[in-house]
């Protein structure tokens, strides 16, 4: 594993740890800026992490490609 790959995995693990801790603190009613001050994080970066985490959680999984014959049959039934 190269140094850059190692750094990326460390940062990803650190981000997961902070986001997990944030979920627990949020339940307790701690504000995001207070959380960032406590853990010495940049608020801007942490806002981006939280936003990206929410986008990933709320995203719809990609639709599987339909079989062309089934698709044609469905269109035929729809147009009747």
GIQUI-V60601 format. One record per backbone hydrogen bond with DSSP energy under -1.0 kcal/mol. CO is the residue of the C=O (numbers start at 1). NH is the residue of the N-H. If there is no record, write none. Layout:
<<CO	NH> <CO	NH>>
This chain:
<<2	6> <3	7> <4	8> <5	9> <6	10> <7	11> <8	12> <9	13> <10	14> <11	15> <12	16> <13	17> <14	18> <15	19> <16	20> <17	21> <18	22> <19	23> <20	24> <21	25> <22	26> <23	27> <24	28> <25	30> <31	35> <32	36> <33	37> <34	38> <35	39> <36	41> <42	46> <43	47> <44	48> <45	49> <46	50> <47	51> <48	52> <49	53> <50	54> <51	55> <52	56> <53	57> <54	58> <67	71> <68	72> <69	73> <70	74> <71	75> <72	76> <73	77> <74	78> <75	79>>
